[in-house]
């Protein structure tokens, strides 16, 4: 009966994994289509595939944690459960795929995208491979240096006299040998103890996974903290500055204002072009081109919003209110995280885990609910 229950739980988890994976893939595709550059709508397929795969892996590595925890709960009554071993291999595969994405595929796509379209195919391929090889070589050298210098784990242990003596306990040893006779409990209870540090050399695969996790969590802490405040404010500002219907006179006045700004931008571009011809600088040219493109895109967005305000029936009244709802929802998520951090860090032991209880109760009701809630937060 236990094995039958495990088989049912495993089937449910497989269905949940397939459904959530398809939803994540669809969501990543919609996100990519929504935010792609208009000039690259039917071009740059390699970078688009890389971005889609990267977004999917990012979502997958976040959702694997609650999925692994849920599978572990289903194997509590079966010590020899093979599902946990399969999840370990899944973790290895996921993190190694992220490493290949971060240091091989993404640089490859980036350098290919930055090559000049007017160059020949052979020149573009050689340039891409050369710069990607330099990037990969720097990473391998850096990883090798870290692994052979600090690629070990320091575990604080408590050494007991019946198990070891002062002579054989150093910073790198001190574990009890199972071949030695087991001491009596009275001797163990009355024994002297002291602290020691056990150094264990990790495998290269584990060290790569740990390094990627450290870098990923640091970046997520920085950008996640910014996004948790910026995203709700952007959504609410989009609702506040939503397009409002205007008449012909207002449309003409704003259009003349945008026309003058375009003329000023063209004059600045001409002046900068002459300056760069007199004093060539590739770095200054690239920086100016990027800033110029941003200003052009801002003007195009203003012109599009102006046309939407002028044309009748062009304003969808649902979109601004959906943005308002999304902004309020994101603020709820942000404030919940603030409470979670306060409870876990500043009020440790005085308050419950809060979000952990919410996820556990949702997972007990149905595994999909807990995984989706964890993914949202």
Secondary structure as GFF3:
##gff-version 3
##sequence-region A 1 377
A	DSSP	alpha_helix	2	35	.	.	.	ID=ss1
A	DSSP	three_ten_helix	38	40	.	.	.	ID=ss2
A	DSSP	alpha_helix	45	74	.	.	.	ID=ss3
A	DSSP	alpha_helix	83	100	.	.	.	ID=ss4
A	DSSP	pi_helix	101	105	.	.	.	ID=ss5
A	DSSP	alpha_helix	106	114	.	.	.	ID=ss6
A	DSSP	alpha_helix	121	150	.	.	.	ID=ss7
A	DSSP	beta_strand	152	160	.	.	.	ID=ss8
A	DSSP	alpha_helix	185	189	.	.	.	ID=ss9
A	DSSP	beta_strand	193	201	.	.	.	ID=ss10
A	DSSP	alpha_helix	204	240	.	.	.	ID=ss11
A	DSSP	alpha_helix	248	278	.	.	.	ID=ss12
A	DSSP	alpha_helix	282	310	.	.	.	ID=ss13
A	DSSP	alpha_helix	317	341	.	.	.	ID=ss14
A	DSSP	pi_helix	342	346	.	.	.	ID=ss15
A	DSSP	alpha_helix	355	365	.	.	.	ID=ss16
A	DSSP	alpha_helix	367	376	.	.	.	ID=ss17
###
